[in-house]
Amino acid sequence: MPALLRSRLGALREFLEGQSASGLILIAAALAALLLANSPLRAGYDALLHRDLGPLSLLHWINDGLMAIFFLLVGLEIKREALDGQLAGWSRRILPGIAAIGGMVVPALLYLSLNRGATAGGWAIPAATDIAFALAVLTLLGPRVPASLRVFLAALAIIDDLGAVVIIALFYTQQLALADVAGAGLVLALLIGLNRLRVRRLSPYLLLGLALWVLVLRSGIHATIAGVLLAFTIPLAGDRMRSPLHRLEHALHRPVGLLIVPLFGLANAGVTLLGLPAAAWGAPVTLGVAGGLLIGKVTGVFGLMQLAIRLKLAEPPAQATTVQMLGMAMLCGIGFTMSIFITLLAFPGNALLQAEAKLGVLMGSLLAGLLGYALLRRAAPRSPGHGV
């Protein structure tokens, strides 16, 4: 096997294994948050999250600061996969791209069919897939799942993440402070200039990236967008496995997966179930989010996949049966991290609507994960010799 192919397969294996470990830790963090929010420790849990640490509260540092690093990693993965990975070339992008579009549009439409007026702003909540959670479920299934299906799910989720970033930038931006927007544009131009000058040291990019984050935070655009913009300027040229992009991505995988994402889950998954009014369990927001994830995702992803395959626009993942593709589509309904993140943007300051949306996220994600796991477990095991 050529050395370059071995290195790419090694990077893919590390990506999949890292995301899976992150998903398992995230599950533990989400359960801990639920226990804290529904125990005598609830008051202390809330007080700690809203304690000021300098200019921001701890919760804001996590959601606006640490999550900008998460989005930096997302941006690096999108750029790498688009230029040098599973999304390099239109033939590789067609099927996961079509499936991702279906998995965003159908859940949003299902949500809007149940919500109008003040609650319509949550339409994007069920449109996201949590790759860490989904790959964690695939890990539990071991060799029952073809390697091609794992790669396909990763590619689909990366395109889905890109869609979520665009949605946040276009639809969840507050009133703009034009001076800070202009400053952010200038810093971004300097970052692009460093890229064009083939600067390969990471320190200038990271220092300018910090300035970009501050300006974007002050501008009214959500601060996490700064992470994605910075990622797109990090060079990939040269020795692919030792490029600045690969070095930064490798350095971020463990702290993001094992610390930042679980901290986000611990800080934001704490829905106080015991204190919710009974009507919240059947509220339009709750049903719209849960139904979007559980029904809309599988309908959009699997339906458009099958349509594209039948029209011969794309080939199905190798060694994957129809039932396995259906199970994978069901796992796309696990929308935990990005869905909760969009919840905070969709209903700022409205504790009840946030709680209803989070309840829908938890219900829809849990059921989608369990059903997807059951389908894949019952599906015929693939033939031996096709490991990642």
N, C-alpha and C positions, 0 to 999 in steps of 0.2 A: 504494500500500500504506500503511495507517495507520501513524503513527509508533510507536505502542505495539507493533504487530505486528512492525515492522522491528527494534525494540530487542530483542524477545524472540527473534527469529530470530538476531540478532547475538550475543546471550548464548549461545544454543544452539550456534552455530558455534564460538564461542570455547571453550566447554566441550568439544566433541568434538575440536577441534584440539589443545587443551591436554592432554587425556587421551591422545591418540594419540602426541604427542611424548613424554609421560611414559613410555608403554609402550615406545617404542623405546630410550629411555635406560635403562629398567629391564632390558631384554634385555641391553644391554651390561654393566650392573652385575652381573647374574646370571652372565654368562659370565666376567667378571673374578673373581668370588668362587670359581667352580669352578676356574679356573686357579690362583688363589692357594692354595686348599685342597689342590691336588694337585701342588704344586711344592715346591722346596726352601725357599720363603718361608712355608710353612705355619706353622712355629713362631712366626715374627714376627707373622704375621697373627692367630693365636690370642692371643698375648701382648698385642697392641695392643687387641684387643676386650675383654679381661678386665682391662685396666689401670684402676685406680680413679681417678676424677676427682671428688673430693669424696665425697659419701655414696654414690654409685653408680659402677659400672663403666661404661666407654664403651658396652658392649653394652646395659646397662640404660638408659642415657640415651637411646639410640636407640629401644629397644623400648618403654620406659615413658614417656619424655619426648617425643621427636620424634613418635612414633606417636600420641600424644594429640592433636597438632596435625593429623595426618592424619585422625583420627576426628572432630575438630572440623569439618574441611572436609566429611567424609562427612555429618555431622549437618546442616550448613548446606544441602548439596545435597538431602538428604531433605526438609527443611522447605520449601525453595523449590519443589521439584518438586511436593510435596503440596498447597501452598497456591496456587501461581501458575505451574505449569509442566505438564509432560507427565503428571503424576499428579494434576492438579487435577480432581476429579470422578470418580465411580465408574465411569463409562463408559470413561474412559481407564486406570483402574487394573485393570480386570477381567482382560484378557488377559496383560499382563506380570505381574500378581499371581499368577494361576493358574500361569503358566509358572515363576515364581520358586519357588513352593511345591513344584512337581514337581521342580525342579532342586535343592532342598534335601533333600526327603524321600527320593527314590529313591536318590541316592548314599549317604546315611546308612544306609539299609536294606541296600544292597549291601555296604557296609563291614562292617556288623554280621553279615552272613551268613558272613563269613570270620574274624571276630574275636570272641573271648569273653574274659571275665576281665580280666586286667591291661591288655590292649590295646584293650578295647572303648571306652575313653575317647576314642579318636581318631575317633569316628563323625562329628564335625562337620568334620573336615579337608577332605573332598572336597565339602562342601556350599556352598562359596563360589566366586564368579566374580570374576576380576581384570579390572575394566572397562578399566584402562589397557592391559593386554596385548591384550585382545580388540579394542578400538578401534584399536590399533596395527596389527593384522592387517587390519582393514577398510580402514585408510588405504592399505595396500599394494595393495589391490584397486581403488582409485579408483572410477570411475563404474560399475563392474560391480555395485555394491551399491546398492540403492535407498536414498534418504535416509530413508524411513520405517523401514527395517530398522535403520539406525544409531540412530535415535531410540528405537526399540523396545528395542534392546539396552541402551542407556543407562538407560532406565526400569526394565528388568528387573534390571540390575545394582544399581541404587540400592535397589530393594526387597530384593534379595539381601543387600546390605550391612546394611540394617536388620535382617533376619533374623539375620545374623551377630552384630550388636551384642547383640541379645536373647539369643542362645545364649551368648555370652561372659558376659553379666551373670548369667544363670540357672544355667549349668552349669560355669563355670570360675572360680568365686569361691572364695577360700580361707576359712579361719576368720576371722570378722569381729571387728574391734575396735570394740565398740559405741560408745565415746566418740567415735571418729573418724567413724563412720557418722552419729552425731547431729550432729557439727560440720558434716559435708558436707551434711546435710539442712538445717541452718540457713543455710548459704551459698547453697544452691540456692533456699531460700525468699526470700532477699534478691535473688537474680537475677530470680526471677519477679516480685518487687515492683518492681524497676526497669522491667521490661517493662510491667507494669500502669500504672505512672506515666508511661509513654511517654518514658522517658529515651532519647535518640537518640545520645548520645556513647558511643563504644566503650570508652573507657578504664576506666570503672567496671566494665563487664562483664568486661574482660580481667583487671583486678586481682583481682576476686572469683573469676574463673575459675582464676587461678593458685593462690589459696587452696584452691579446690575440688579442684584436681589433687593438692595436697600431702595433703589430708585423705583423699581417695579412695585414693591410693597407700598411706597408712599403715593404711587401714581393712581391707585384705584383698580388696576389690573391685579388679578390674584397673584401673589408673590411666587407661587410654585411655577408659573409660566417662565420665570427667569431661569429655572433649572433646565427646562427644555431648550430654551433659546441658547443657553451656554453650551449644552450638549451638541447642538448642531454645528457649532463652530470649532469643536475639538477635532484636530486632524486625524484622519485614518490612513493617510498616504504613507508610503515607505514600507518597511518591514511590517506586514499586517499584524503579526502577533506581538510586536514590540512597539507599535505605534502609540502615540499619546492616548488615543481613544481606548485601546485595549488595556493599557496600563491603568487608566483611571477607572474603567469599568471593573477590572479585576479587583482593584483596591476597594471599590464601593460595595461589591456584591455581599460580602459577609456583614459589614455594619448595617447596611440597609435591610437585608433579609432577617438578620438575627436580632437587631436592636430597634431600628427606626420604625419598620412596619409593625412589629409587635407593640411598641410604645403607642403608636397611633391607635391600634386596636384597643389597648388597655385604656386609653384616654377617651375614646369615642364610642365604644360598644356598650357602655354601661346604661342600658335602658332600664328604668325603674318600673318593672312590670307590675309590682304589687300596688303601686300608686296610680296606675293608669285607669281612667274611667273605662267601664265595660264597653262603651261605644267605640273606643279606640281600636279594638280588635277587629271590628267590621267597618271601620272608617274608609272612605274612598281612597285616601292616601295609602293606608295600609294595604288594602286590596289591590290598588293599582300597582304598587311596587312589588308586592309578593306575586301577583299574577303576571306582571311583566317579566320578572325573573324566571318564574316557574313555567309559564306557558308561552309568553312572548319570545323568550330567548330560544327555546328549543324549536318553536315554529319557524322563527326567522332564520336561524342558523341551519337547521336540518333541511327545511323546505327549500331554501335557495341553493344549498349544496346539491340536493337531489336534482333540482331544476337545471343547474349548470352542468351536472354530469350527464343527464339525459339529453340535453341539447348539444353534448359533446364540446362544450366550451372548456372543459378541464377534465383531468383524470382524477379518480378517487385516490385517497391515500393507499399505498401499497399494503397488501395483506389485511386490509380492514374490511369487515363485513358491514352490511347495512345496519344491523343491530348495534355494532360497535360504534358506528358513526352517529347513530341516534343517542347512545349513551354519552358519547363525547359532547354532543350538542346539549344534552341535559346538563352536563357539568359546566357549560358556559353560563348557566343560570346562577352560578355562585358569583355574586357581585360584591362581596363584602367591602374590601378596602376602598375602591373607587366609588362605589355606590354611597357609602357613608360619607365619604369626602364631599361628593356632590350634594348630599342631603344638607350639609352645613352651609353650602353656598345657596341652595335653593330656598331655604327657610331660615334666614338669619334672624336670631332673636326670638323665634317662635318655638318655645320648648315643646309644646304639645304636638305641632306638626312634625318637628324633628323626631320626637319619640315615636309617632305613628309610622314615619318613614323608616326609621331604624328597625322597628318591629317588623315591618314588611320585608326589609332586607334580611333580617335574621330568619324569618319564616320561609321566605322564598329560597334563600341560599341553602338553608338546611334541607328542605324538601328536594330541591334540585340536586344537591350533593348525594343524598341518600338514594334517590331514584336512579341517578346516573351511575352510582356505584353498583346498585343491584343489577341494572341492565348489563353493565360491562362484566360483572362477575358471572352472570349466567351465560354470556356469549361464549361461543366455542373458542378455546385457546388457540392462539396462532401457532403456526408450525415452528419447530425449534430452529435455532441458528440465525435468528434475526434480532439479536440484542443490540442495545444502543452502544 
